[in-house]
């Protein structure tokens, strides 16, 4: 959709639309009002591909970095 609309993404930036607001994130920029909460969730993220299932808790993968 961005290509057809002629919109270009800046490097190191991303946007998330949540509810009626848009939140901007910059790489290596940690001054978002809820940054601590965001990083807490990221430390407990679940990753799944066609073959494996990985769960990260406290920054450690369930496979103990086997793959």
Secondary structure, 3 states (H helix, E strand, C coil): CCCCCCCCCCCCEEEEEECCEEEEEECCCCCCCCHHHHHHHHCCCEEECCCCEEEEECCEECCCCCC
